[in-house]
Amino acid sequence: MKYLSLISIYLLAVTTTFSQNPSSTFILDESIKYHDPKGEWFQTDFQMTFEQSRPDGSTSQVSTYINNPKSQFTYLQDKKDAKKEYFIKNEQDECVVKFNNSETFSEDEAKKHRLNCETAIRIRNYYTYLWGLPMKLKDPGTIISNEVKVESFENVDCYKLKVTYDAEVGKDIWYFYFKKSNYALHGYKFYHEESKNDGEYITLEAEEKVGNMKLPKTRKWYYNKDNKFLGADKLLKQ
């Protein structure tokens, strides 16, 4: 009887152990292995072209060139009579801005088309953060909560991780959803003030290969408060 009791305790302990969720660190590491198995995001340079669509039916195409080892970023948007190019040259965020292939443009053109280094840096941060996920969650100043929850996101069972940032990095609260089946990033949401249900959520659909990386094919985003569609970016085949 004594041995049966010990066996029961052991089996209960084993069952409890295996029913626990993996740690947040493990989930993130496995997701990075899935999306970027050779560590290319931070070690190589590559180009990505996107088709953007907005609720009013408008579409546009932009190209980006990312060279993380040299801290360089190029953004090119070519619309009728308005070709914009932003180039960030180095870690010091020195930049070159061109309008219709020229570095010379009027004050009115600069104001209308936001032709300045501040816009270049904001665009760089936008593209390298969102399209560099989940790899960018290893950046300094990122705080990954130890708590792991299981939750359905877009009808898929996911591990849910809470992410915040050091004050000098950012103030928003983020939640990331990783598929339980393979740890692939399935979507995320952020709040400025969670109690107000503000901010947005982003869904990811399909995948596109960039080198050996598996990046989202289509990214759509919506308001948290009313599910209003805000836009979509589609990564074109490279």
Rosetta blueprint (number, residue, H / E / L):
1 M L
2 K H
3 Y H
4 L H
5 S H
6 L H
7 I H
8 S H
9 I H
10 Y H
11 L H
12 L H
13 A H
14 V H
15 T H
16 T H
17 T H
18 F H
19 S H
20 Q L
21 N L
22 P L
23 S L
24 S H
25 T H
26 F H
27 I H
28 L H
29 D H
30 E H
31 S H
32 I H
33 K H
34 Y H
35 H H
36 D L
37 P L
38 K L
39 G L
40 E H
41 W H
42 F H
43 Q H
44 T L
45 D E
46 F E
47 Q E
48 M E
49 T E
50 F E
51 E E
52 Q E
53 S E
54 R L
55 P L
56 D L
57 G L
58 S L
59 T E
60 S E
61 Q E
62 V E
63 S E
64 T E
65 Y E
66 I E
67 N E
68 N H
69 P H
70 K H
71 S L
72 Q E
73 F E
74 T E
75 Y E
76 L E
77 Q E
78 D E
79 K E
80 K L
81 D L
82 A E
83 K E
84 K E
85 E E
86 Y E
87 F E
88 I E
89 K L
90 N L
91 E L
92 Q L
93 D L
94 E L
95 C E
96 V E
97 V E
98 K E
99 F E
100 N L
101 N L
102 S E
103 E L
104 T L
105 F L
106 S L
107 E H
108 D H
109 E H
110 A H
111 K H
112 K H
113 H H
114 R L
115 L L
116 N L
117 C H
118 E H
119 T H
120 A H
121 I H
122 R H
123 I H
124 R H
125 N H
126 Y H
127 Y H
128 T H
129 Y H
130 L H
131 W L
132 G L
133 L L
134 P L
135 M H
136 K H
137 L H
138 K H
139 D L
140 P L
141 G L
142 T E
143 I E
144 I E
145 S E
146 N E
147 E E
148 V E
149 K E
150 V E
151 E E
152 S E
153 F E
154 E L
155 N L
156 V E
157 D E
158 C E
159 Y E
160 K E
161 L E
162 K E
163 V E
164 T E
165 Y E
166 D L
167 A L
168 E L
169 V L
170 G L
171 K L
172 D L
173 I E
174 W E
175 Y E
176 F E
177 Y E
178 F E
179 K E
180 K L
181 S L
182 N L
183 Y L
184 A L
185 L E
186 H E
187 G E
188 Y E
189 K E
190 F E
191 Y E
192 H L
193 E L
194 E H
195 S H
196 K H
197 N L
198 D L
199 G L
200 E E
201 Y E
202 I E
203 T E
204 L E
205 E E
206 A E
207 E E
208 E E
209 K E
210 V E
211 G L
212 N L
213 M E
214 K E
215 L E
216 P E
217 K E
218 T E
219 R E
220 K E
221 W E
222 Y E
223 Y E
224 N L
225 K L
226 D L
227 N L
228 K L
229 F E
230 L E
231 G E
232 A E
233 D E
234 K E
235 L E
236 L L
237 K L
238 Q L
